[in-house]
Amino acid sequence: MIEKVFGTVTGFLTGLGSLLMAFLPLTILWQVLTGETVFGMDVIANLTSLVTGIGEGGFVGLIVLVLVISFFQKK
């Protein structure tokens, strides 16, 4: 019973993550082409800030980057 619930929740979250990862390039393209934000979010500025933060983090930033990449790899 509980395995079925966890399977359902895991499947939902995996699908939601896939949907958001597919939506990200579209929002970047939209912002580049139109110059307008998507739903009030400045996607390019947020990504730039994320990359800058990881770059300034040194070794800790590298560890965080490896952890984030490991979350998105299919096993």
N, C-alpha and C positions, 0 to 999 in steps of 0.2 A: 504494500500500500504506500508506504513512505517513499520507496524507490520510484514509484510511478509519479508521485508529486515532485520529487527532485528532478526526475527526467523531464517532466513538463516545464518546470521553471527553468531548467538549464536550456532546454530547447527554445523557450521564449526569449531568454536573454541572448542566446547565440544568434537567433534571428534578428533581434533588435540591434545587436552590434553590427551584424552584416548590413542591415539596412542603413544604419548611420554611416558606416564606412563607405557605402555606395553613394550616399548623399553628400559627403564631404567634397569630392571633386566637382560635383555640380554647383555647390555653393561657391567654391573658389572661382570656377569659370564664370558664374553669374556676376560675381563681384568684379572680376577683371573686365568683363565685357560692358557692364552697365555702370560700374562705379558705386553701386548702391549696396547696402548691407542686406543680409537675408535674415528676416525675423528680428531685426535690430542687433544682430551679432556681426561684428567685424571679424570674419573668419581669418583673413590674411593677417591682420594685426595679432590675433590670438596665436596663430601658428608661428609667426615671427617671434613673439614673446616666449613661446615654449622652446623654440630652438635656441634662442639667446640664453635663456635660463639654463638649459642643459649644457650649452657651450661654456658658460661661465662657471658651471659647477665643478669642472675639473674631473677628478676621479669619481666623485660621487655622482656627477652628471652622467658619466659613462655607465656606471652601474644602473642608474635609473633608466637610461636609454635601453640597456640590455633587458631589463625587467619589462619595460613597456613593449618591446618587440616580442618578447616571449609570450605575452598575453595574446598577441594577434596571430601567432603562428598556429597553423592547424596541426593537430597531433594525430 
